[in-house]
């Protein structure tokens, strides 16, 4: 059964939210330092954005680019969380830092922050950000299970309970991956149409 995964692993979800929030705070602290670190990536994104805007069907091309980019990173955050939860933790911190940096740098450049949030972030962000948090929370849970499996490897009395938890997790993770893909498709559709046109005004 494909159940919505938001509250299934509350502890991992809380960790994901805290890591993302910490990233946002870090992103607003020293924008000059971050600019020096990610200036190359920012320039690449600007070039890609300019190319997509100049295409015959910018909305379609933006949708494909945003969807593939977000789905790839989110699915990797879930399944490569097996490596002790390191990748989803970094994913959350970096995405939080990028968001904090964009908002802080825009404010320094004289952009109206309220309009940026309402027009540029909120329409798709209310779907995209929870999807990213869910994916990362599952990756963190995956890493936690790997740690626990290693710790109880010499204690067969706990192996049965852990095996059941593994089975439940893997079944849930497959369903969650499908949910995340659906949510990110909706978010990409909103961002490539509604958000795109709002930001042109």
C-alpha positions as CSV (number, residue, x, y, z in Angstrom):
1,X,0.0,0.0,0.0
2,X,1.4,3.4,-1.0
3,X,0.9,5.5,2.2
4,X,2.1,9.0,2.6
5,X,5.5,8.9,4.3
6,X,5.7,12.3,6.1
7,X,5.2,11.2,9.7
8,X,6.5,7.6,9.4
9,X,10.0,8.2,10.9
10,X,9.5,11.3,13.1
11,X,12.9,11.3,14.6
12,X,14.7,11.2,11.2
13,X,12.3,13.8,9.9
14,X,13.2,16.1,12.9
15,X,16.9,15.6,12.2
16,X,16.3,16.5,8.5
17,X,14.4,19.7,9.4
18,X,17.1,20.7,11.9
19,X,19.9,20.1,9.4
20,X,18.1,22.1,6.7
21,X,17.4,24.9,9.1
22,X,21.1,24.9,10.1
23,X,22.1,25.1,6.5
24,X,19.8,28.1,5.9
25,X,21.4,29.9,8.9
26,X,24.9,29.1,7.6
27,X,23.9,30.4,4.2
28,X,23.0,33.8,5.6
29,X,26.0,34.3,7.8
30,X,28.8,35.0,5.3
31,X,27.5,35.5,1.8
32,X,30.9,36.8,0.6
33,X,32.6,33.6,1.6
34,X,29.9,31.4,0.1
35,X,30.0,33.5,-3.1
36,X,33.7,32.6,-3.5
37,X,32.9,28.9,-3.0
38,X,29.9,28.5,-5.3
39,X,30.5,31.3,-7.8
40,X,31.3,28.8,-10.5
41,X,28.1,26.8,-9.9
42,X,26.1,30.0,-9.8
43,X,27.5,31.1,-13.2
44,X,26.7,27.6,-14.7
45,X,23.1,27.8,-13.5
46,X,22.8,31.3,-14.9
47,X,24.0,30.1,-18.3
48,X,21.7,27.1,-18.2
49,X,18.8,29.4,-17.2
50,X,19.6,31.9,-20.0
51,X,19.7,29.0,-22.5
52,X,16.4,27.6,-21.3
53,X,14.7,31.0,-21.5
54,X,15.9,31.5,-25.0
55,X,14.5,28.2,-26.2
56,X,11.2,27.8,-28.2
57,X,9.4,26.2,-25.2
58,X,11.1,27.6,-22.0
59,X,8.4,26.2,-19.7
60,X,8.8,22.7,-21.0
61,X,12.6,22.8,-20.8
62,X,12.6,24.3,-17.4
63,X,10.3,21.6,-16.2
64,X,12.5,18.8,-17.5
65,X,15.7,20.4,-16.1
66,X,14.2,21.1,-12.6
67,X,12.4,17.7,-12.4
68,X,15.4,15.6,-13.4
69,X,17.8,17.6,-11.2
70,X,15.6,17.4,-8.1
71,X,14.5,13.7,-8.6
72,X,18.1,12.5,-9.2
73,X,19.4,14.2,-6.0
74,X,16.4,13.1,-3.9
75,X,16.5,9.5,-5.0
76,X,20.2,9.4,-4.3
77,X,19.6,11.0,-0.9
78,X,17.3,8.1,0.0
79,X,19.3,5.1,-1.3
80,X,22.8,6.3,-0.8
81,X,21.8,7.1,2.8
82,X,23.0,3.5,3.2
83,X,26.5,4.9,3.5
84,X,25.8,5.9,7.2
85,X,23.5,8.7,6.3
86,X,26.3,11.1,5.2
87,X,25.0,12.0,1.8
88,X,21.5,13.1,2.9
89,X,22.9,15.1,5.7
90,X,25.2,16.9,3.3
91,X,22.4,17.3,0.8
92,X,20.2,19.0,3.5
93,X,23.0,21.3,4.6
94,X,24.0,22.4,1.1
95,X,20.5,23.0,0.0
96,X,19.7,24.9,3.1
97,X,22.9,27.0,2.6
98,X,22.0,27.6,-1.0
99,X,18.5,28.9,0.0
100,X,19.9,31.0,2.8
101,X,22.5,32.4,0.5
102,X,20.1,33.3,-2.3
103,X,17.8,35.1,0.1
104,X,20.6,37.0,1.9
105,X,22.4,37.9,-1.3
106,X,19.2,39.1,-2.9
107,X,18.5,41.3,0.2
108,X,22.0,42.8,-0.1
109,X,21.4,43.5,-3.8
110,X,18.2,45.5,-2.9
111,X,15.7,42.8,-4.0
112,X,12.4,42.9,-2.1
113,X,12.7,39.7,0.1
114,X,9.0,39.4,0.7
115,X,8.3,39.4,-3.0
116,X,11.1,37.0,-3.6
117,X,9.7,34.5,-1.1
118,X,6.1,34.9,-2.1
119,X,6.7,34.9,-5.9
120,X,9.9,32.9,-6.3
121,X,10.0,30.4,-3.5
122,X,6.6,29.8,-1.9
123,X,4.5,28.5,-4.9
124,X,6.6,25.5,-5.6
125,X,8.6,25.4,-2.3
126,X,5.6,24.3,-0.2
127,X,5.7,21.0,-2.1
128,X,9.4,20.8,-3.1
129,X,11.0,21.4,0.3
130,X,8.8,18.8,2.1
131,X,9.7,16.3,-0.6
132,X,13.4,17.0,-0.2
133,X,13.1,16.7,3.6
134,X,11.2,13.4,3.3
135,X,13.8,11.9,1.0
136,X,16.6,13.0,3.2
137,X,14.9,11.7,6.3
138,X,14.6,8.3,4.8
139,X,18.3,8.4,3.8
140,X,19.2,9.3,7.4
141,X,17.0,6.4,8.7
142,X,18.7,4.1,6.2
143,X,22.1,5.2,7.5
144,X,20.9,4.7,11.1
145,X,19.8,1.1,10.3
146,X,23.1,0.3,8.8
147,X,24.8,1.6,12.0
148,X,22.5,-0.4,14.2
149,X,23.0,-3.6,12.1
150,X,26.8,-3.3,12.5
151,X,26.5,-2.7,16.3
152,X,24.2,-5.7,16.9
153,X,26.0,-8.1,14.5
154,X,27.3,-10.0,17.5
155,X,24.0,-10.0,19.4
156,X,21.6,-12.5,17.7
157,X,18.9,-11.9,20.3
158,X,18.2,-8.5,18.6
159,X,18.7,-9.7,15.1
160,X,15.0,-10.7,14.6
161,X,13.6,-7.4,15.6
162,X,16.1,-5.6,13.4
163,X,15.3,-7.8,10.4
164,X,11.7,-7.0,10.7
165,X,12.5,-3.3,10.9
166,X,14.7,-3.6,7.8
167,X,11.8,-5.3,5.9
168,X,9.4,-2.6,6.9
169,X,11.9,0.2,6.0
170,X,12.7,-1.1,2.6
171,X,9.1,-1.6,1.7
172,X,8.3,1.9,2.9
173,X,11.3,3.4,1.1
174,X,10.2,2.1,-2.2
175,X,6.8,3.7,-1.7
176,X,8.4,6.9,-0.5
177,X,10.6,7.1,-3.6
178,X,7.4,7.0,-5.7
179,X,5.8,9.7,-3.5
180,X,8.9,11.9,-3.8
181,X,8.9,11.6,-7.6
182,X,5.2,12.5,-7.8
183,X,5.6,15.5,-5.4
184,X,8.7,16.8,-7.3
185,X,6.9,16.5,-10.6
186,X,4.1,18.7,-9.2
187,X,6.6,21.1,-7.8
188,X,8.6,21.3,-11.1
189,X,5.4,21.9,-13.0
190,X,4.5,24.8,-10.7
191,X,8.0,26.2,-10.8
192,X,8.4,26.0,-14.5
193,X,5.0,27.7,-15.2
194,X,3.4,29.7,-12.3
195,X,6.7,30.7,-10.6
196,X,8.4,31.3,-13.9
197,X,5.8,33.8,-15.1
198,X,5.5,35.5,-11.6
199,X,9.3,36.1,-11.6
200,X,9.1,37.7,-15.1
201,X,6.8,40.4,-13.8
